[in-house]
Amino acid sequence: MTAGPAHDQGLLDLVEIVELKWLLAAEGTHVHVEKLQADRDYACRCLAAAEASKNTALRRVAHRLRQRLDCRQPG
């Protein structure tokens, strides 16, 4: 059995979510992965924290995840 495109996309999203988690952890912010996937408001707050970072890699991950997690740009 091979994984289909939707399954592959879900795995890619999870990889980026875990990357976001560890990059934010390095800045002292804990991210609960399951809550981030299930709670849109929580996800948007996490992404806002990531986008405020001076860490370029963290901001890039947040930018890629923003659309996938259905979080509109603040403002």
The first five atom37 places (N, CA, C, CB, O) and aatype in JSON, in Angstrom:
{
  "aatype": [12, 16, 0, 7, 14, 0, 8, 3, 5, 7, 10, 10, 3, 10, 19, 6, 9, 19, 6, 10, 11, 17, 10, 10, 0, 0, 6, 7, 16, 8, 19, 8, 19, 6, 11, 10, 5, 0, 3, 1, 3, 18, 0, 4, 1, 4, 10, 0, 0, 0, 6, 0, 15, 11, 2, 16, 0, 10, 1, 1, 19, 0, 8, 1, 10, 1, 5, 1, 10, 3, 4, 1, 5, 14, 7],
  "atom_mask": [
    [1, 1, 1, 1, 1],
    [1, 1, 1, 1, 1],
    [1, 1, 1, 1, 1],
    [1, 1, 1, 0, 1],
    [1, 1, 1, 1, 1],
    [1, 1, 1, 1, 1],
    [1, 1, 1, 1, 1],
    [1, 1, 1, 1, 1],
    [1, 1, 1, 1, 1],
    [1, 1, 1, 0, 1],
    [1, 1, 1, 1, 1],
    [1, 1, 1, 1, 1],
    [1, 1, 1, 1, 1],
    [1, 1, 1, 1, 1],
    [1, 1, 1, 1, 1],
    [1, 1, 1, 1, 1],
    [1, 1, 1, 1, 1],
    [1, 1, 1, 1, 1],
    [1, 1, 1, 1, 1],
    [1, 1, 1, 1, 1],
    [1, 1, 1, 1, 1],
    [1, 1, 1, 1, 1],
    [1, 1, 1, 1, 1],
    [1, 1, 1, 1, 1],
    [1, 1, 1, 1, 1],
    [1, 1, 1, 1, 1],
    [1, 1, 1, 1, 1],
    [1, 1, 1, 0, 1],
    [1, 1, 1, 1, 1],
    [1, 1, 1, 1, 1],
    [1, 1, 1, 1, 1],
    [1, 1, 1, 1, 1],
    [1, 1, 1, 1, 1],
    [1, 1, 1, 1, 1],
    [1, 1, 1, 1, 1],
    [1, 1, 1, 1, 1],
    [1, 1, 1, 1, 1],
    [1, 1, 1, 1, 1],
    [1, 1, 1, 1, 1],
    [1, 1, 1, 1, 1],
    [1, 1, 1, 1, 1],
    [1, 1, 1, 1, 1],
    [1, 1, 1, 1, 1],
    [1, 1, 1, 1, 1],
    [1, 1, 1, 1, 1],
    [1, 1, 1, 1, 1],
    [1, 1, 1, 1, 1],
    [1, 1, 1, 1, 1],
    [1, 1, 1, 1, 1],
    [1, 1, 1, 1, 1],
    [1, 1, 1, 1, 1],
    [1, 1, 1, 1, 1],
    [1, 1, 1, 1, 1],
    [1, 1, 1, 1, 1],
    [1, 1, 1, 1, 1],
    [1, 1, 1, 1, 1],
    [1, 1, 1, 1, 1],
    [1, 1, 1, 1, 1],
    [1, 1, 1, 1, 1],
    [1, 1, 1, 1, 1],
    [1, 1, 1, 1, 1],
    [1, 1, 1, 1, 1],
    [1, 1, 1, 1, 1],
    [1, 1, 1, 1, 1],
    [1, 1, 1, 1, 1],
    [1, 1, 1, 1, 1],
    [1, 1, 1, 1, 1],
    [1, 1, 1, 1, 1],
    [1, 1, 1, 1, 1],
    [1, 1, 1, 1, 1],
    [1, 1, 1, 1, 1],
    [1, 1, 1, 1, 1],
    [1, 1, 1, 1, 1],
    [1, 1, 1, 1, 1],
    [1, 1, 1, 0, 1]
  ],
  "atom_positions": [
    [[0.84, -1.17, 0.0], [0.0, 0.0, 0.0], [0.89, 1.24, 0.0], [-0.96, -0.01, 1.22], [1.83, 1.34, 0.79]],
    [[0.59, 2.18, -0.88], [1.39, 3.4, -0.95], [0.59, 4.56, -0.4], [1.83, 3.68, -2.39], [-0.64, 4.58, -0.46]],
    [[1.3, 5.52, 0.12], [0.65, 6.72, 0.65], [0.21, 7.62, -0.49], [1.59, 7.48, 1.6], [0.94, 7.8, -1.47]],
    [[-0.98, 8.16, -0.36], [-1.48, 9.08, -1.37], [-1.05, 10.5, -1.08], [0.0, 0.0, 0.0], [-0.46, 10.78, -0.04]],
    [[-1.34, 11.41, -1.99], [-0.93, 12.8, -1.83], [-1.45, 13.45, -0.55], [-1.39, 13.6, -3.01], [-0.71, 14.2, 0.09]],
    [[-2.69, 13.19, -0.16], [-3.24, 13.8, 1.06], [-2.47, 13.3, 2.29], [-4.74, 13.48, 1.2], [-2.17, 14.08, 3.19]],
    [[-2.17, 12.02, 2.32], [-1.41, 11.45, 3.42], [-0.01, 12.07, 3.48], [-1.31, 9.92, 3.29], [0.47, 12.44, 4.55]],
    [[0.62, 12.18, 2.32], [1.95, 12.79, 2.25], [1.92, 14.23, 2.74], [2.5, 12.72, 0.81], [2.82, 14.66, 3.46]],
    [[0.9, 14.99, 2.34], [0.79, 16.39, 2.76], [0.62, 16.48, 4.27], [-0.39, 17.09, 2.05], [1.19, 17.36, 4.91]],
    [[-0.17, 15.58, 4.85], [-0.34, 15.57, 6.29], [0.97, 15.32, 7.02], [0.0, 0.0, 0.0], [1.23, 15.93, 8.06]],
    [[1.8, 14.43, 6.49], [3.1, 14.16, 7.1], [4.02, 15.36, 6.97], [3.75, 12.93, 6.45], [4.76, 15.69, 7.9]],
    [[3.98, 16.03, 5.81], [4.8, 17.23, 5.63], [4.37, 18.32, 6.6], [4.72, 17.73, 4.19], [5.22, 19.01, 7.18]],
    [[3.05, 18.5, 6.77], [2.56, 19.48, 7.73], [3.05, 19.15, 9.13], [1.02, 19.54, 7.7], [3.48, 20.04, 9.86]],
    [[2.98, 17.89, 9.51], [3.41, 17.48, 10.85], [4.9, 17.75, 11.05], [3.1, 15.99, 11.08], [5.32, 18.19, 12.12]],
    [[5.69, 17.48, 10.03], [7.13, 17.75, 10.12], [7.36, 19.24, 10.37], [7.86, 17.29, 8.82], [8.18, 19.6, 11.21]],
    [[6.64, 20.09, 9.65], [6.81, 21.53, 9.84], [6.28, 21.98, 11.2], [6.1, 22.29, 8.71], [6.84, 22.89, 11.81]],
    [[5.21, 21.37, 11.67], [4.68, 21.7, 13.0], [5.7, 21.33, 14.07], [3.34, 20.97, 13.25], [5.91, 22.1, 15.01]],
    [[6.32, 20.17, 13.94], [7.34, 19.76, 14.91], [8.56, 20.68, 14.82], [7.76, 18.29, 14.67], [9.17, 21.01, 15.84]],
    [[8.91, 21.11, 13.61], [10.0, 22.06, 13.47], [9.66, 23.37, 14.18], [10.3, 22.33, 11.97], [10.49, 23.93, 14.89]],
    [[8.44, 23.85, 13.99], [7.97, 25.05, 14.68], [8.07, 24.87, 16.19], [6.53, 25.39, 14.28], [8.54, 25.76, 16.91]],
    [[7.62, 23.71, 16.67], [7.66, 23.41, 18.11], [9.07, 23.55, 18.66], [7.13, 22.0, 18.37], [9.28, 24.2, 19.68]],
    [[10.05, 22.93, 18.0], [11.42, 22.94, 18.53], [12.09, 24.29, 18.38], [12.25, 21.88, 17.84], [12.88, 24.7, 19.23]],
    [[11.8, 24.99, 17.3], [12.37, 26.33, 17.14], [11.8, 27.29, 18.19], [12.09, 26.87, 15.73], [12.53, 28.12, 18.72]],
    [[10.5, 27.18, 18.48], [9.92, 28.02, 19.52], [10.42, 27.6, 20.9], [8.38, 27.95, 19.47], [10.63, 28.44, 21.77]],
    [[10.62, 26.31, 21.1], [11.15, 25.83, 22.39], [12.52, 26.44, 22.67], [11.25, 24.28, 22.41], [12.84, 26.76, 23.81]],
    [[13.32, 26.61, 21.63], [14.64, 27.22, 21.8], [14.54, 28.67, 22.27], [15.42, 27.15, 20.48], [15.49, 29.22, 22.81]],
    [[13.36, 29.26, 22.06], [13.14, 30.64, 22.5], [12.33, 30.69, 23.8], [12.42, 31.42, 21.4], [11.94, 31.77, 24.25]],
    [[12.08, 29.51, 24.39], [11.39, 29.47, 25.67], [9.88, 29.37, 25.58], [0.0, 0.0, 0.0], [9.19, 29.53, 26.59]],
    [[9.34, 29.09, 24.4], [7.89, 28.97, 24.23], [7.53, 27.51, 23.96], [7.39, 29.87, 23.07], [8.0, 26.92, 22.99]],
    [[6.69, 26.94, 24.82], [6.24, 25.55, 24.67], [5.06, 25.51, 23.7], [5.85, 24.93, 26.05], [4.15, 26.33, 23.79]],
    [[5.08, 24.55, 22.78], [3.98, 24.34, 21.83], [3.45, 22.93, 22.02], [4.44, 24.58, 20.36], [4.21, 21.97, 22.01]],
    [[2.14, 22.82, 22.18], [1.47, 21.52, 22.28], [1.0, 21.15, 20.88], [0.26, 21.57, 23.32], [0.07, 21.76, 20.35]],
    [[1.64, 20.16, 20.27], [1.4, 19.81, 18.86], [-0.05, 19.46, 18.59], [2.29, 18.64, 18.46], [-0.64, 19.98, 17.64]],
    [[-0.65, 18.61, 19.4], [-2.04, 18.2, 19.16], [-2.99, 19.39, 19.28], [-2.44, 17.1, 20.15], [-3.92, 19.51, 18.49]],
    [[-2.75, 20.26, 20.26], [-3.6, 21.44, 20.42], [-3.42, 22.37, 19.22], [-3.28, 22.17, 21.74], [-4.39, 22.95, 18.74]],
    [[-2.19, 22.52, 18.75], [-1.94, 23.37, 17.6], [-2.71, 22.87, 16.38], [-0.43, 23.41, 17.3], [-3.2, 23.67, 15.58]],
    [[-2.83, 21.56, 16.24], [-3.54, 20.98, 15.1], [-5.06, 21.08, 15.25], [-3.15, 19.52, 14.92], [-5.77, 21.11, 14.24]],
    [[-5.55, 21.14, 16.48], [-6.99, 21.08, 16.71], [-7.62, 22.43, 17.05], [-7.27, 20.12, 17.82], [-8.83, 22.61, 16.88]],
    [[-6.84, 23.38, 17.53], [-7.37, 24.65, 18.02], [-6.8, 25.79, 17.17], [-7.01, 24.85, 19.54], [-5.64, 26.18, 17.32]],
    [[-7.64, 26.31, 16.28], [-7.19, 27.33, 15.34], [-6.67, 28.58, 16.05], [-8.32, 27.7, 14.4], [-5.65, 29.13, 15.64]],
    [[-7.36, 29.04, 17.09], [-6.93, 30.23, 17.81], [-5.55, 30.03, 18.45], [-7.95, 30.6, 18.9], [-4.69, 30.91, 18.4]],
    [[-5.35, 28.85, 19.03], [-4.05, 28.53, 19.63], [-2.97, 28.52, 18.54], [-4.11, 27.15, 20.36], [-1.88, 29.06, 18.73]],
    [[-3.29, 27.9, 17.41], [-2.33, 27.84, 16.3], [-1.95, 29.24, 15.84], [-2.91, 27.04, 15.12], [-0.77, 29.52, 15.6]],
    [[-2.93, 30.11, 15.73], [-2.66, 31.48, 15.28], [-1.8, 32.23, 16.28], [-3.97, 32.23, 15.05], [-0.94, 33.01, 15.88]],
    [[-2.01, 32.01, 17.57], [-1.17, 32.65, 18.59], [0.27, 32.13, 18.51], [-1.75, 32.4, 20.01], [1.21, 32.91, 18.63]],
    [[0.43, 30.84, 18.3], [1.77, 30.27, 18.16], [2.48, 30.85, 16.95], [1.71, 28.74, 18.06], [3.66, 31.19, 17.01]],
    [[1.76, 30.95, 15.84], [2.35, 31.5, 14.62], [2.72, 32.97, 14.8], [1.39, 31.33, 13.44], [3.75, 33.41, 14.3]],
    [[1.89, 33.71, 15.52], [2.21, 35.12, 15.76], [3.49, 35.24, 16.59], [1.04, 35.83, 16.49], [4.33, 36.1, 16.32]],
    [[3.65, 34.38, 17.58], [4.88, 34.38, 18.39], [6.08, 34.04, 17.51], [4.77, 33.37, 19.56], [7.14, 34.66, 17.64]],
    [[5.91, 33.08, 16.63], [7.01, 32.68, 15.75], [7.38, 33.8, 14.78], [6.64, 31.41, 14.97], [8.55, 34.04, 14.51]],
    [[6.37, 34.48, 14.27], [6.62, 35.55, 13.31], [7.26, 36.78, 13.95], [5.34, 35.95, 12.64], [7.86, 37.6, 13.26]],
    [[7.13, 36.9, 15.26], [7.75, 38.02, 15.97], [9.22, 37.74, 16.31], [6.98, 38.32, 17.25], [9.93, 38.62, 16.8]],
    [[9.67, 36.54, 16.06], [11.02, 36.12, 16.39], [12.06, 36.78, 15.49], [11.14, 34.61, 16.31], [11.77, 37.16, 14.35]],
    [[13.27, 36.89, 16.0], [14.4, 37.35, 15.18], [15.0, 36.19, 14.38], [15.47, 37.99, 16.06], [15.84, 36.41, 13.51]],
    [[14.57, 34.96, 14.69], [15.08, 33.76, 14.04], [14.43, 33.61, 12.65], [14.81, 32.5, 14.92], [13.23, 33.36, 12.55]],
    [[15.22, 33.75, 11.61], [14.71, 33.68, 10.24], [14.08, 32.32, 9.93], [15.83, 33.96, 9.26], [13.03, 32.27, 9.29]],
    [[14.69, 31.25, 10.36], [14.15, 29.9, 10.1], [12.78, 29.75, 10.75], [15.11, 28.81, 10.63], [11.87, 29.17, 10.15]],
    [[12.62, 30.26, 11.95], [11.34, 30.18, 12.65], [10.28, 30.99, 11.92], [11.5, 30.69, 14.1], [9.15, 30.53, 11.78]],
    [[10.62, 32.17, 11.47], [9.65, 32.98, 10.73], [9.24, 32.31, 9.43], [10.23, 34.37, 10.44], [8.08, 32.38, 9.03]],
    [[10.19, 31.65, 8.75], [9.87, 30.94, 7.5], [8.89, 29.78, 7.73], [11.16, 30.39, 6.85], [7.93, 29.61, 6.98]],
    [[9.14, 29.0, 8.78], [8.24, 27.88, 9.09], [6.84, 28.42, 9.4], [8.78, 27.05, 10.3], [5.85, 27.88, 8.92]],
    [[6.77, 29.48, 10.19], [5.47, 30.08, 10.53], [4.74, 30.55, 9.27], [5.66, 31.26, 11.5], [3.54, 30.35, 9.14]],
    [[5.48, 31.16, 8.37], [4.87, 31.64, 7.13], [4.3, 30.48, 6.3], [5.91, 32.42, 6.3], [3.2, 30.58, 5.77]],
    [[5.05, 29.39, 6.2], [4.58, 28.23, 5.44], [3.35, 27.6, 6.09], [5.69, 27.18, 5.32], [2.45, 27.13, 5.39]],
    [[3.31, 27.59, 7.42], [2.19, 26.96, 8.11], [0.94, 27.84, 8.19], [2.61, 26.58, 9.5], [-0.16, 27.32, 8.36]],
    [[1.1, 29.13, 8.07], [-0.03, 30.05, 8.25], [-1.22, 29.68, 7.38], [0.39, 31.48, 7.95], [-2.34, 29.58, 7.89]],
    [[-1.03, 29.46, 6.1], [-2.13, 29.12, 5.21], [-2.67, 27.72, 5.5], [-1.69, 29.22, 3.75], [-3.88, 27.51, 5.49]],
    [[-1.79, 26.79, 5.76], [-2.23, 25.41, 6.0], [-3.07, 25.3, 7.26], [-1.03, 24.48, 6.1], [-3.97, 24.47, 7.34]],
    [[-2.78, 26.14, 8.24], [-3.53, 26.1, 9.51], [-4.66, 27.12, 9.51], [-2.59, 26.37, 10.69], [-5.29, 27.35, 10.55]],
    [[-4.93, 27.74, 8.37], [-6.04, 28.67, 8.19], [-5.99, 29.84, 9.18], [-7.36, 27.93, 8.34], [-6.99, 30.19, 9.8]],
    [[-4.81, 30.44, 9.31], [-4.65, 31.61, 10.16], [-4.4, 32.81, 9.25], [-3.48, 31.41, 11.18], [-3.45, 32.84, 8.47]],
    [[-5.26, 33.77, 9.38], [-5.1, 34.99, 8.59], [-3.97, 35.84, 9.18], [-6.42, 35.8, 8.55], [-3.67, 35.75, 10.37]],
    [[-3.35, 36.64, 8.34], [-2.3, 37.54, 8.8], [-2.9, 38.51, 9.81], [-1.64, 38.32, 7.61], [-4.02, 38.98, 9.62]],
    [[-2.17, 38.81, 10.89], [-2.68, 39.77, 11.87], [-2.79, 41.17, 11.26], [-1.77, 39.8, 13.1], [-2.04, 41.54, 10.35]],
    [[-3.74, 41.92, 11.78], [-3.87, 43.31, 11.33], [-5.02, 43.48, 10.51], [0.0, 0.0, 0.0], [-5.28, 44.58, 10.04]]
  ]
}
